[in-house]
Amino acid sequence: MALALVLVLIVVGALEFHYMSPWWLTPIASNWQQMDDALMLTFAITGVAFVVINLFVAYAVVTFRHRDGVRAAATHGSARLEWWLVGVTTVGIVALLAPGLSVYAKLIDPPPDAMVFEVLGQQWQWHYRLPGKDGKLGSTDMRFIGNANPYGINPADPGGQDDVLVDGQEVHILIGRPVRVLLRAQDVLHDFYVPEFRTRMNMVPGMVTSFWFTPSRLGRFEVMCAQLCGIGHFNMRSYVVVDDEPAYRAWLAAQPTFAALTSAAGAEPGQQGRLLAQARGCAACHSVDGNPGVGPSWKGLFGKNEAMNDGATVRVDEAYLRESITNPAARVVKGYQPIMPVQPFQPAEVAQLVEYIKTIK
């Protein structure tokens, strides 16, 4: 009897938690209401199955319990019951799979007039690329990836020279305009996920995956990686900003093209170091605007005094920066963990990074 009561209480508690839970869907900001509908249908089917099975087990425990002089007798060979179970199970599986497969088929079939932007996932940051004036993205190849070309754009392809390379971890799109998102991964599995858009897709090295959506609300929406991709996975975040036409055009005009970025490499102080930091994913842990991160912010870092975990105080000069880049665990700033992996930097690359950090006032 106690077991049956526990099962009933579990059912009641689960239903109450479901209806009273504060953790629920965020307000939708795209056209994919069908995603929510498929999710609710899944909740309904699995919820009914959960309640029925547990209540049946509670009923069986009470009805067929062992009593003095009475023992439960096992019966076998009920073909009718077996066919009922097969039929009900089949209907349940179809009801679970069919809506999801239908929505997924539409998710990867964009309208012909959809805008395009590309996302390149890299431990632990995002790179964004948009077509230039020719309306198409240039070809890419992994062998072209380098400090000044983290996207791997083919420099010999004329179609890639006007590609717009987003400067920073924030990409803008137009409200009410369908957008096709092309996804690539440079190193390991990633997953591009914006909860408010109800869309996500795995990013597999060597493949180009895609999905589409139509943003329906102005705003700034956080991008998260939904695939465990290493020690900095939790900090692999950026933003998609949904703009009206004037704001989008102003933002787009301020972004550099591949040709302009290539020709300007080395023109500004610390430019090579900035490109190297972007290519190696340093921005995932070290901000340049003073905001706290996994590691110390680089803003105003050079020349200040830093307290170490061992109680010492160190002045941040070129020697300290070189040591921290090549041997991160040698001295750890107070309040941070020694989790930075050792990077195979060449001496010239270390010097470029130091020069870049010195420019971030």
C-alpha positions in Angstrom: 0.0 0.0 0.0 2.8 2.4 0.8 4.4 1.9 -2.6 1.1 2.6 -4.3 0.6 5.8 -2.3 4.2 6.9 -3.3 3.4 6.3 -7.0 0.2 8.4 -6.8 2.0 11.2 -5.0 4.8 11.2 -7.6 2.1 11.6 -10.4 0.3 14.4 -8.5 3.7 16.1 -7.7 4.9 15.9 -11.3 1.6 17.4 -12.6 1.7 20.2 -10.1 5.3 21.0 -10.8 4.5 21.1 -14.6 1.7 23.6 -14.2 3.2 25.7 -11.5 6.8 25.7 -12.8 8.4 29.2 -13.3 10.8 27.6 -15.9 8.8 27.8 -19.1 9.2 28.9 -22.7 10.7 32.3 -23.4 8.4 34.6 -25.5 8.9 33.6 -29.1 10.6 36.0 -31.5 10.3 34.3 -34.8 7.9 32.5 -37.1 8.4 29.1 -35.6 5.3 28.7 -33.5 5.2 25.2 -34.9 8.2 24.3 -32.8 6.3 25.2 -29.7 3.2 23.3 -30.9 5.4 20.1 -31.5 6.9 20.5 -28.1 3.5 20.8 -26.4 2.2 17.8 -28.3 5.2 15.8 -27.1 4.6 16.9 -23.5 0.9 15.9 -23.8 1.6 12.4 -25.1 4.5 11.6 -22.8 2.6 13.2 -19.9 -0.5 11.0 -20.4 1.7 7.9 -20.8 3.6 8.8 -17.5 0.3 9.2 -15.6 -1.4 6.1 -17.0 1.6 3.8 -16.5 2.2 4.9 -12.9 -1.4 4.8 -11.9 -1.7 1.3 -13.5 1.3 0.1 -11.5 -0.2 1.5 -8.3 -3.5 -0.2 -9.1 -1.7 -3.5 -9.8 0.3 -3.3 -6.5 -2.9 -2.9 -4.6 -5.1 -5.3 -6.5 -2.6 -8.2 -6.8 -0.8 -7.8 -3.6 0.1 -10.9 -1.6 -2.6 -11.7 1.0 -3.0 -14.6 3.4 -4.1 -17.6 1.5 -4.3 -15.8 -1.8 -1.4 -15.6 -4.3 -1.4 -13.8 -7.6 -1.4 -16.1 -10.6 0.6 -15.3 -13.8 -1.1 -15.7 -17.2 0.6 -15.9 -20.6 -0.3 -16.1 -24.2 -2.9 -13.3 -24.6 -2.6 -12.5 -28.3 -5.3 -9.9 -28.1 -3.5 -7.9 -25.4 -0.2 -8.1 -27.4 -1.9 -6.7 -30.5 -3.4 -3.9 -28.4 0.0 -3.0 -27.0 1.6 -3.1 -30.5 -1.1 -0.9 -31.9 -1.1 1.7 -29.1 2.7 1.9 -29.1 2.8 2.4 -32.9 0.3 5.2 -32.7 2.2 6.8 -29.9 5.5 6.7 -31.8 4.0 8.1 -35.0 2.3 10.9 -33.0 5.7 11.8 -31.4 7.8 11.6 -34.6 5.5 12.9 -37.3 5.2 16.5 -36.1 8.9 16.9 -35.4 9.9 15.5 -38.8 7.4 17.7 -40.5 8.7 20.9 -38.8 12.3 19.9 -39.4 11.6 19.4 -43.1 10.3 23.0 -43.3 13.2 24.3 -41.1 15.8 23.4 -43.6 13.8 24.5 -46.7 14.2 28.4 -46.8 12.2 30.7 -49.0 14.0 31.8 -52.2 14.2 35.4 -51.1 15.8 34.7 -47.7 18.8 36.8 -46.6 22.0 34.8 -45.8 24.6 35.0 -43.1 27.2 32.5 -42.2 28.4 31.4 -38.8 31.8 29.9 -38.1 32.0 28.2 -34.7 35.5 28.0 -33.1 36.5 27.3 -29.5 35.2 29.4 -28.0 33.7 32.2 -30.1 31.6 32.9 -33.1 32.6 34.5 -36.5 30.0 36.0 -38.7 30.1 36.6 -42.5 27.5 38.2 -44.9 27.4 38.5 -48.6 28.7 41.7 -50.2 27.3 43.8 -53.0 27.3 40.8 -55.3 24.8 39.0 -53.1 26.8 35.8 -52.6 29.4 34.4 -50.3 32.9 33.6 -51.6 34.3 30.1 -51.5 36.2 28.9 -48.4 38.7 26.2 -47.6 40.2 25.1 -44.3 43.8 25.5 -45.7 43.3 29.3 -46.0 42.4 29.7 -42.3 45.0 31.9 -40.6 45.3 34.8 -38.1 44.2 37.3 -40.7 41.7 35.0 -42.3 39.8 33.0 -39.6 37.0 32.3 -42.1 39.2 30.5 -44.6 38.0 32.6 -47.5 39.7 31.8 -50.8 41.8 34.9 -51.6 41.8 34.0 -55.3 38.0 34.0 -55.5 36.7 37.4 -56.7 33.3 36.6 -55.2 34.8 36.7 -51.7 36.6 40.0 -51.8 33.4 42.0 -51.0 32.2 39.6 -48.3 31.3 41.5 -45.1 33.2 40.2 -42.0 31.4 41.1 -38.8 33.8 42.9 -36.4 32.9 41.5 -33.0 30.5 39.0 -31.5 27.3 40.6 -32.6 25.5 40.1 -35.9 22.5 42.2 -37.1 19.5 41.1 -39.2 16.3 42.8 -40.5 13.0 42.4 -38.8 10.3 40.6 -40.9 12.8 39.3 -43.5 13.5 35.5 -43.8 17.1 34.7 -42.9 19.0 31.5 -43.9 21.8 30.7 -41.5 24.8 28.7 -42.9 26.8 26.9 -40.2 30.4 25.7 -40.2 32.7 24.5 -37.4 36.5 25.0 -37.5 37.6 22.6 -34.8 35.0 20.5 -32.9 31.2 20.1 -32.8 29.3 23.2 -31.9 25.6 24.1 -31.9 24.1 27.5 -32.8 21.2 28.2 -30.5 19.0 31.2 -29.9 16.2 30.2 -27.5 13.8 33.0 -28.5 14.0 32.0 -32.2 13.1 28.3 -31.3 15.9 27.2 -33.7 19.2 25.4 -33.3 21.4 23.3 -35.5 24.6 21.3 -35.0 27.8 22.5 -36.6 30.0 19.7 -37.8 33.6 20.1 -39.0 33.8 19.5 -42.7 30.1 20.1 -43.3 27.8 23.1 -44.0 24.5 22.8 -42.1 21.7 25.3 -42.3 18.3 26.4 -41.1 16.1 29.5 -41.6 13.7 31.7 -39.6 11.9 35.1 -39.8 12.6 37.4 -36.9 9.3 38.9 -35.6 10.5 41.2 -32.7 13.1 43.9 -32.5 15.7 43.3 -29.9 19.0 41.8 -28.9 19.0 38.0 -28.4 21.8 35.9 -26.9 23.4 33.1 -28.9 24.6 30.1 -27.0 26.5 26.9 -28.0 24.3 23.9 -27.2 27.0 21.3 -27.8 29.7 20.6 -25.2 32.8 21.8 -27.0 35.5 22.1 -24.4 36.6 24.0 -21.2 35.3 27.3 -22.4 31.9 26.0 -23.7 29.8 27.9 -21.1 31.3 31.2 -22.2 30.8 30.7 -26.0 28.2 33.4 -26.3 27.3 36.3 -28.7 24.2 38.2 -29.9 21.8 38.4 -32.8 20.3 41.9 -33.0 17.1 42.4 -34.9 16.9 45.9 -36.4 14.6 48.0 -38.5 15.8 49.0 -42.0 17.7 52.3 -41.1 19.5 50.8 -38.1 20.5 47.7 -40.1 21.9 49.6 -43.0 23.9 51.9 -40.7 25.4 48.8 -38.9 26.2 47.0 -42.2 28.0 50.1 -43.6 30.3 50.1 -40.6 31.5 46.5 -41.1 34.7 45.8 -43.0 35.0 43.7 -46.2 37.5 40.9 -46.7 39.4 42.9 -49.2 39.6 46.0 -46.9 40.6 43.9 -43.9 43.3 42.1 -45.8 44.8 45.3 -47.3 44.7 47.1 -43.9 46.4 44.3 -42.0 49.3 45.8 -40.1 48.2 49.4 -40.8 47.0 50.1 -37.3 48.9 49.4 -34.0 48.2 46.0 -32.7 46.2 45.0 -35.8 48.0 41.7 -36.3 47.7 40.9 -32.6 43.9 41.6 -32.8 43.5 39.3 -35.7 45.6 36.6 -34.0 43.5 36.9 -30.8 40.3 36.5 -32.9 41.7 33.5 -34.7 42.8 31.7 -31.5 39.6 32.4 -29.6 41.1 34.6 -26.9 38.0 36.8 -26.8 36.0 33.9 -25.4 37.8 34.4 -22.0 39.3 37.9 -22.1 37.1 40.8 -22.8 38.4 44.1 -24.2 35.6 46.3 -22.7 36.3 45.7 -19.0 33.5 43.2 -18.4 34.5 40.2 -16.3 35.1 36.9 -18.0 36.7 33.6 -17.4 40.1 35.4 -17.5 41.1 39.0 -16.7 39.9 41.7 -19.1 42.5 43.2 -21.4 41.1 46.7 -21.1 43.7 48.8 -19.2 45.6 45.7 -18.2 49.1 46.8 -19.4 50.9 48.8 -16.7 48.6 48.0 -13.8 49.4 46.0 -10.7 47.7 42.6 -10.4 47.4 40.5 -7.2 48.2 36.8 -7.7 46.6 33.8 -6.1 49.8 33.2 -4.1 49.6 36.6 -2.5 52.2 38.3 -4.6 51.6 41.5 -6.6 52.9 41.7 -10.1 53.2 44.7 -12.4 51.8 43.9 -15.9 54.7 44.6 -18.2 55.8 43.0 -21.5 57.8 40.2 -19.6 54.7 39.3 -17.5 52.4 39.2 -20.6 54.9 37.0 -22.5 55.1 34.6 -19.6 51.3 34.5 -19.1 50.7 33.7 -22.8 53.3 31.0 -23.1 53.0 29.5 -19.6 49.5 30.4 -18.3 49.8 28.4 -15.1 53.0 30.1 -13.9 51.2 33.0 -12.3 47.4 33.1 -11.8 45.6 36.3 -11.1 43.7 36.3 -7.8 40.1 35.3 -8.2 40.7 33.2 -11.4 41.3 29.5 -12.0 44.3 28.1 -13.9 42.2 26.7 -16.7 43.8 28.5 -19.7 45.3 25.8 -22.1 48.8 26.2 -23.4 48.8 27.6 -26.9 51.5 26.8 -29.5 52.4 30.4 -30.2 55.5 31.4 -32.1 57.7 34.1 -30.6 56.6 36.6 -33.3 52.9 35.8 -32.5 53.5 36.4 -28.8 55.0 39.8 -29.6 52.0 40.6 -31.7 49.6 39.7 -28.9 51.6 41.8 -26.4 51.5 44.8 -28.7 47.7 44.4 -29.1 47.1 44.2 -25.4 49.2 47.3 -24.9 46.8 49.3 -27.2 43.7 48.4 -25.2 43.5 51.4 -23.0 
